[in-house]
Amino acid sequence: MADPMPPIPGSTAPSSNRNVMILLSYLWLLALIPLVVEKDDPEVQWHAKHGLVLAVAELIFWVAFQVLIVILGSFLGCLAAVFAPIIGLGFLVLHIFAIIKGINGQRLIIPGISQYADKF
């Protein structure tokens, strides 16, 4: 029986757990798992980097939002805090939409954020 042929350099076959890795890519800090585990799959790598950049952008937004609430004071701060659950739901929908597109073999390009994923 002949040995199986080695893979051709530069060609990557999707791994059997690609969908799980893409799902993990958009679950905030869990994006580090596909970034480390699936080094040979450029699509999973892109989604992992994109998920990390999205998580960092979300963290920066929430810190700035909390600072804004403190600066605005009691009445305006409470009024601004009413929008926090709505904004949080928006971020959750964004993550779910990115997961669905990734599992379907597409990429979600977010203006102002996705460009940073390509830089590292």
C-alpha positions as CSV (number, residue, x, y, z in Angstrom):
1,M,0.0,0.0,0.0
2,A,1.4,3.4,-1.0
3,D,1.9,6.2,1.4
4,P,-0.5,9.1,1.0
5,M,0.8,12.1,-0.9
6,P,1.9,15.0,1.3
7,P,-0.1,18.1,1.0
8,I,0.9,20.6,-1.7
9,P,2.6,23.6,-0.1
10,G,0.5,26.7,-0.2
11,S,-2.8,24.8,-0.6
12,T,-5.0,24.5,2.5
13,A,-7.9,22.2,2.8
14,P,-10.5,23.4,5.3
15,S,-10.2,21.6,8.6
16,S,-13.0,19.5,9.9
17,N,-13.6,21.9,12.8
18,R,-13.5,25.1,10.7
19,N,-17.1,26.2,11.7
20,V,-16.3,25.7,15.4
21,M,-13.2,27.8,15.0
22,I,-15.0,30.6,13.2
23,L,-17.7,30.5,16.0
24,L,-15.0,30.9,18.6
25,S,-13.4,33.7,16.6
26,Y,-16.3,36.0,17.4
27,L,-16.7,35.1,21.1
28,W,-14.4,37.9,22.5
29,L,-11.3,36.5,24.2
30,L,-12.0,32.9,22.9
31,A,-10.8,34.2,19.5
32,L,-7.3,33.4,20.8
33,I,-8.0,29.7,20.5
34,P,-8.4,29.6,16.7
35,L,-5.6,32.1,16.3
36,V,-3.2,29.6,18.0
37,V,-4.7,26.3,17.0
38,E,-5.5,26.8,13.3
39,K,-2.3,28.5,12.0
40,D,-2.5,26.7,8.6
41,D,-6.0,27.9,7.7
42,P,-5.9,31.5,6.4
43,E,-9.7,31.9,6.5
44,V,-9.9,30.9,10.2
45,Q,-6.9,33.2,10.9
46,W,-8.7,36.1,9.3
47,H,-11.8,35.5,11.3
48,A,-9.8,35.1,14.5
49,K,-8.0,38.4,13.9
50,H,-11.2,40.1,13.0
51,G,-12.9,38.8,16.1
52,L,-10.1,40.1,18.3
53,V,-10.1,43.5,16.7
54,L,-13.9,43.7,17.1
55,A,-13.5,42.7,20.8
56,V,-10.9,45.4,21.4
57,A,-13.0,48.0,19.6
58,E,-16.0,47.0,21.7
59,L,-13.9,47.3,24.9
60,I,-12.7,50.7,23.9
61,F,-16.2,51.8,23.2
62,W,-17.5,50.6,26.6
63,V,-14.7,52.3,28.5
64,A,-15.4,55.6,26.6
65,F,-19.1,55.2,27.2
66,Q,-18.6,54.7,31.0
67,V,-16.3,57.8,31.1
68,L,-19.0,59.8,29.3
69,I,-21.6,58.7,31.8
70,V,-19.4,59.8,34.7
71,I,-18.7,63.1,33.0
72,L,-22.3,63.9,32.2
73,G,-23.3,63.6,35.9
74,S,-26.4,62.1,37.5
75,F,-29.3,63.1,35.3
76,L,-27.7,63.0,31.9
77,G,-25.6,60.0,32.9
78,C,-28.6,58.0,33.9
79,L,-30.3,59.0,30.6
80,A,-27.3,57.8,28.7
81,A,-27.1,54.6,30.7
82,V,-30.6,53.8,29.5
83,F,-29.1,53.2,26.0
84,A,-26.4,50.8,27.3
85,P,-28.6,47.6,26.9
86,I,-29.6,48.7,23.4
87,I,-26.0,49.2,22.4
88,G,-25.0,45.9,24.0
89,L,-27.7,44.2,22.0
90,G,-26.4,45.8,18.9
91,F,-22.9,44.5,19.5
92,L,-24.4,41.0,20.2
93,V,-26.2,41.1,16.8
94,L,-23.0,42.2,15.1
95,H,-21.2,39.2,16.6
96,I,-24.0,36.8,15.5
97,F,-24.1,38.3,12.0
98,A,-20.3,37.9,11.7
99,I,-20.5,34.2,12.9
100,I,-23.3,33.4,10.4
101,K,-21.4,35.0,7.5
102,G,-18.2,33.3,8.5
103,I,-19.8,29.9,8.7
104,N,-21.3,30.5,5.2
105,G,-17.9,31.2,3.8
106,Q,-18.2,35.0,3.7
107,R,-16.5,37.8,5.5
108,L,-18.2,40.7,7.3
109,I,-16.3,43.9,6.6
110,I,-16.9,46.6,9.2
111,P,-15.7,50.0,8.1
112,G,-13.2,51.5,10.4
113,I,-12.6,48.2,12.3
114,S,-11.8,45.5,9.7
115,Q,-8.8,47.4,8.3
116,Y,-7.0,46.8,11.6
117,A,-7.4,43.0,11.4
118,D,-5.4,42.9,8.2
119,K,-2.5,44.7,9.9
120,F,-1.4,41.9,12.2
